[in-house]
Amino acid sequence: MKYLAIDASLGGTGIRDMYSGGYIDPKDLLLSPVISNYIQDWLHRYNEAHYDGFSDQQIVQELDLEGREIAYAVKAELVDVKMEYFSDAKMEKENID
């Protein structure tokens, strides 16, 4: 079983191995191009919000909602995986069931 987290930490890939702490390239998980592109777009926008100091809480809320959606989509594509979502803006984690 894989234990993965979706997070938007600067310099990350958007998908982190929860036990080794390392980041995983979405392509290495054989995720669909649609999800891989969605992750890249989301990371870019989350990084912009980070550099803005997470000053717009509405944007942070929308990005975190999208991050949860990504976590559910990744979980649906992979077999035998436990997922969580980590909000870098709020420093909170959430299990994705």
Number of C-alpha atoms within 10 A of each C-alpha: 7 13 14 23 26 29 27 28 19 14 9 15 19 24 26 25 15 16 10 9 11 11 19 16 14 20 11 7 13 11 16 14 11 8 17 20 13 15 24 15 12 19 22 14 15 26 18 12 18 17 10 10 10 17 12 10 11 10 14 20 14 11 20 22 14 15 25 21 15 22 27 17 14 24 18 11 14 13 10 10 13 17 23 23 25 23 22 18 20 11 7 9 14 13 12 15 9
